[in-house]
Amino acid sequence: MSLASRPFPALREFIAIVAFIMALISLSIDNLLPAFGPIQRAFGVPNANDMQLIVTVYMIGSGLMQIVYGTVSDVIGRRPTLLIGIAVYSIGALIGMVAPSYEVLLVGRVVQGMGAAAAQVLTVALVRDRYDGKDMSRVLSLVFMVFIMVPVVAPAIGSVLIALAGWRSVFASMLLMALAVAMWFALRMPETLDPKHRRGFSLKRIGAGIGQTLAHRSTVGYGVGMALMMGCLMTYVSSSQQIFETEVYGLGPLFPVAFGSIALAMGLAFFANSHLVRSFGMRRLSHVCLLLFLLLTGVGYVVALAYGGKPPLLLFAGLLAGIQFLMCLTMPNFNAIAMEPLGAVAGTASALLGLFSTLGGTAIGMVVGRAFNGTVLPLGLTYVLCAGVALVAVLWAEKGRLNLSGLR
């Protein structure tokens, strides 16, 4: 039986394949966090804040390439486009593994990000090709749940690899995982793009796809909301090593425990969303959680101010886990609502949304990361501001009305 004629894998395997493709993105960030110190010492980087570039340049590379992969996948299909992306990602991992300087390592990270963009765009497109509405939100939640479990263990795995074989072994592990995922995907996943939705390549048609995406008020509004949620996430990830491991709480080797605990709360949120969305609907659930998110970020910032920017560890971690939990109940629903009317141009739409949310979120994370001052105050203020503006964006998308009781 040819690959083209093979049936789609069962739901559980479909979710697992898509989730592990997405896990490349998370693994490429989270298992490198414990390596910041060794890399800084190896290359003599004078400013600890500069280590955040390992994350931000990766995300910039990812953001810039998403529109390319999305539009190309609408022309040649999801399968070949994704495999090309994984190949580019693997080249970046190889560059990082042998980098003779910090500058070359950053080049490798940009290349990795350029490859990972295919995973970020096409996992959403794969799900949109197969599902829509609440089913899409449910599947995305299950995918994100598996995806978010990677940060629970990734820093610990990174720490073990660094202890056994040095920080370069972390890049070797990324390369091996990319090859394994590519093989699994190539052998088990047929093309998901409906032939009637395949588009010939032309700048006019690409422009039409972008125009169709931007023509929907809900897509634009919830896309802005996604960018702001991504800004919160990138700010947290970029500064988490300095907050937990070194400058604020000084946990040292216990950093993976703190980071993994927060990631576990996020994974539980995605799992909960996969069930709650069926009962409450995407809009009601995301709107209620967005309001609670804004409330709890405000409480968290007030608490941080009361303790001079260094609240007790358990209090801070508890508040942060609750905030991340609520954020992860909004993100998959925002994504599903934004993508709902765009089945005919899912690749282009997913790419455009991904480009905007990734670059927007990375810009927020970069600015706040550079402002890190040894306290959690920059992080707390960012969460409050992003939550407030996200609420405004959603109100605009919904013409001033939140859905707090219906099942839309």
QUIFEN-V100677 format. One record per pair of residues at least 4 apart in sequence whose ideal C-beta (glycine too) atoms are under 7 Angstrom apart, sorted by the first residue. I is the first residue (numbers start at 1). J is the second residue. If there is no record, write none. Layout:
{{I J} {I J}}
This chain:
{{1 5} {1 6} {3 190} {4 190} {4 191} {6 190} {8 14} {8 190} {9 13} {9 14} {9 17} {9 188} {9 189} {10 14} {11 15} {12 16} {13 17} {13 188} {14 18} {15 19} {15 139} {15 142} {15 143} {15 146} {16 20} {16 146} {17 21} {17 184} {17 185} {17 188} {17 189} {18 22} {18 123} {18 126} {18 127} {18 143} {19 23} {19 143} {19 146} {19 147} {20 181} {21 119} {21 123} {21 181} {21 185} {22 119} {22 123} {22 143} {22 147} {23 27} {23 147} {23 150} {24 28} {24 89} {24 116} {24 119} {24 177} {24 178} {24 181} {25 116} {25 119} {25 120} {26 30} {26 147} {26 150} {26 151} {26 154} {27 31} {27 150} {27 154} {27 174} {27 177} {28 58} {28 112} {28 116} {28 174} {29 55} {29 58} {29 237} {30 150} {30 151} {30 154} {30 155} {31 154} {31 155} {31 157} {31 158} {31 170} {31 173} {32 54} {32 158} {32 170} {33 155} {33 158} {33 240} {33 241} {33 259} {34 155} {34 158} {34 159} {34 162} {34 255} {34 256} {35 39} {35 158} {35 162} {35 167} {35 170} {36 40} {36 51} {36 54} {36 241} {37 41} {38 42} {38 162} {38 167} {39 43} {39 51} {39 167} {40 45} {40 48} {40 51} {43 101} {43 102} {45 50} {45 51} {45 102} {48 242} {49 369} {49 370} {49 372} {52 56} {52 238} {52 369} {53 57} {53 106} {54 58} {54 109} {55 59} {55 237} {55 238} {56 60} {56 238} {56 362} {56 365} {56 366} {57 61} {57 106} {57 109} {57 110} {57 113} {58 62} {58 109} {58 110} {58 112} {58 113} {59 63} {59 113} {59 234} {59 358} {59 362} {60 64} {60 110} {60 113} {60 362} {61 65} {61 110} {61 111} {61 112} {61 113} {61 114} {62 66} {62 113} {62 114} {62 116} {62 117} {62 120} {62 358} {63 355} {63 358} {63 359} {63 362} {65 69} {65 114} {65 117} {66 70} {66 117} {66 120} {66 121} {66 351} {66 354} {66 355} {66 358} {67 71} {67 351} {67 352} {67 355} {68 72} {69 73} {69 81} {69 85} {69 117} {69 118} {69 121} {69 122} {69 351} {70 74} {70 121} {70 347} {70 348} {70 350} {70 351} {70 352} {71 75} {71 206} {71 209} {71 347} {71 348} {71 351} {72 76} {72 81} {73 77} {73 78} {73 81} {73 122} {73 125} {73 347} {74 199} {74 209} {74 345} {74 347} {74 348} {75 199} {75 200} {75 201} {76 80} {76 81} {77 81} {77 191} {77 193} {78 82} {78 122} {78 125} {78 126} {78 191} {78 192} {78 193} {79 83} {79 189} {79 191} {80 84} {81 85} {81 118} {81 122} {82 86} {82 118} {82 122} {82 185} {83 87} {83 182} {83 186} {84 88} {84 118} {85 89} {85 115} {85 117} {85 118} {85 119} {86 90} {86 115} {86 118} {86 178} {86 181} {86 182} {87 91} {88 92} {88 111} {88 114} {88 115} {89 93} {89 112} {89 115} {89 116} {89 178} {90 94} {90 175} {90 178} {90 179} {91 95} {91 111} {92 96} {92 108} {92 109} {92 111} {92 112} {92 115} {93 97} {93 112} {93 171} {93 174} {93 175} {93 178} {94 98} {94 175} {95 99} {95 104} {95 107} {95 108} {95 111} {96 105} {96 108} {96 109} {96 112} {96 171} {97 168} {97 171} {97 172} {97 175} {99 104} {99 105} {99 108} {100 104} {101 105} {102 106} {103 107} {104 108} {105 109} {106 110} {107 111} {108 112} {109 113} {110 114} {111 115} {112 116} {113 117} {116 120} {117 121} {118 122} {119 123} {120 354} {121 125} {121 350} {121 351} {121 354} {122 126} {123 127} {123 143} {124 128} {124 335} {124 339} {124 350} {125 129} {125 346} {125 347} {125 350} {126 130} {126 192} {127 131} {127 136} {127 139} {127 140} {127 143} {128 136} {128 339} {128 343} {128 346} {128 350} {129 192} {129 193} {129 194} {129 346} {130 192} {131 135} {131 136} {131 139} {132 136} {132 340} {132 343} {133 340} {134 138} {134 277} {134 278} {134 281} {134 282} {135 139} {136 140} {136 336} {137 141} {137 277} {137 282} {137 332} {137 333} {137 336} {138 142} {138 274} {138 277} {138 278} {139 143} {140 144} {140 332} {140 335} {140 336} {141 145} {141 270} {141 273} {141 274} {141 277} {141 332} {142 146} {142 274} {143 147} {144 148} {144 270} {144 332} {145 149} {145 267} {145 270} {145 271} {145 274} {148 263} {148 266} {148 267} {148 270} {149 267} {150 154} {151 259} {151 260} {151 263} {152 260} {152 263} {152 264} {152 267} {153 157} {153 260} {154 158} {155 159} {155 255} {155 256} {155 259} {155 260} {156 160} {156 256} {156 260} {157 161} {158 162} {158 170} {159 163} {159 253} {159 256} {160 164} {161 165} {161 169} {161 170} {161 173} {162 166} {162 167} {162 170} {165 169} {168 172} {169 173} {170 174} {171 175} {172 176} {173 177} {174 178} {175 179} {176 180} {177 181} {178 182} {179 183} {180 184} {181 185} {182 186} {183 187} {184 188} {185 189} {193 197} {193 198} {197 344} {199 205} {200 205} {202 206} {203 207} {204 208} {205 209} {206 210} {206 348} {207 211} {208 212} {209 213} {209 345} {209 348} {210 214} {210 348} {210 352} {211 215} {212 345} {213 219} {213 342} {213 345} {213 348} {213 349} {213 352} {214 220} {216 220} {216 341} {217 221} {217 397} {218 222} {218 337} {218 338} {218 397} {219 223} {219 338} {219 341} {219 342} {220 224} {221 225} {221 393} {221 394} {221 396} {221 397} {222 226} {222 334} {222 337} {222 338} {222 394} {222 397} {223 227} {223 338} {223 353} {223 356} {223 357} {224 228} {224 393} {225 229} {225 334} {225 390} {225 393} {225 394} {226 230} {226 331} {226 334} {226 335} {226 338} {226 353} {226 357} {227 231} {227 356} {227 357} {227 360} {227 361} {228 232} {228 386} {228 389} {228 390} {229 233} {229 327} {229 330} {229 331} {229 334} {229 390} {230 234} {230 357} {230 358} {230 360} {230 361} {231 235} {231 360} {231 361} {231 364} {231 365} {231 382} {231 386} {232 236} {232 327} {232 382} {232 383} {232 386} {233 237} {233 361} {234 238} {234 361} {234 362} {234 364} {234 365} {235 239} {235 364} {235 365} {235 368} {235 369} {235 379} {235 382} {236 240} {236 379} {238 365} {238 369} {239 243} {239 369} {239 372} {239 379} {240 244} {240 259} {241 245} {241 246} {241 255} {242 246} {242 247} {242 248} {242 372} {243 248} {243 249} {243 376} {244 249} {244 251} {244 255} {244 258} {244 259} {245 251} {245 252} {245 255} {246 250} {247 374} {248 310} {248 374} {248 375} {248 376} {249 313} {251 255} {251 258} {254 258} {255 259} {256 260} {257 261} {258 262} {258 317} {259 263} {260 264} {261 317} {261 321} {262 266} {262 317} {262 320} {262 321} {262 324} {263 267} {264 268} {265 269} {265 321} {265 324} {265 325} {266 270} {266 324} {266 325} {266 328} {267 271} {268 272} {268 325} {269 273} {269 325} {269 328} {269 329} {270 274} {270 328} {270 332} {272 276} {272 329} {273 277} {273 329} {273 332} {273 333} {276 280} {276 285} {277 281} {277 282} {277 285} {277 333} {280 284} {280 285} {280 407} {281 285} {281 406} {281 407} {281 408} {282 286} {282 333} {282 336} {282 337} {283 287} {283 337} {283 403} {283 408} {284 288} {284 403} {284 404} {284 405} {284 406} {284 407} {285 289} {285 329} {285 333} {286 290} {286 330} {286 333} {286 334} {287 291} {287 394} {287 402} {287 403} {287 404} {288 292} {288 404} {289 293} {289 326} {289 329} {289 330} {290 294} {290 330} {290 390} {290 391} {290 394} {291 295} {292 296} {292 326} {293 297} {293 323} {293 326} {293 327} {293 330} {293 387} {294 298} {294 387} {294 388} {294 391} {295 299} {296 300} {296 319} {296 322} {296 323} {296 326} {297 301} {297 323} {297 383} {297 384} {297 387} {298 302} {298 384} {299 303} {300 304} {300 319} {300 323} {300 380} {300 383} {301 305} {301 380} {301 381} {301 384} {302 306} {303 307} {303 311} {303 315} {303 319} {304 309} {304 311} {304 376} {304 377} {304 380} {307 311} {309 375} {309 376} {309 377} {310 375} {311 315} {311 316} {312 316} {313 317} {314 318} {315 319} {316 320} {316 376} {317 321} {318 322} {319 323} {320 324} {321 325} {322 326} {323 327} {323 383} {324 328} {325 329} {326 330} {327 331} {330 334} {331 335} {332 336} {333 337} {334 338} {335 339} {336 340} {338 353} {339 346} {339 349} {339 350} {342 346} {342 349} {345 349} {346 350} {347 351} {348 352} {349 353} {350 354} {351 355} {352 356} {353 357} {354 358} {355 359} {356 360} {357 361} {358 362} {359 363} {360 364} {361 365} {362 366} {363 367} {364 368} {364 382} {364 386} {365 369} {366 370} {367 371} {368 378} {368 379} {368 382} {371 378} {372 378} {373 378} {376 380} {377 381} {378 382} {379 383} {380 384} {381 385} {382 386} {383 387} {384 388} {385 389} {386 390} {387 391} {388 392} {389 393} {390 394} {391 395} {392 396} {393 397} {394 398} {395 400} {395 402} {398 402} {403 408}}
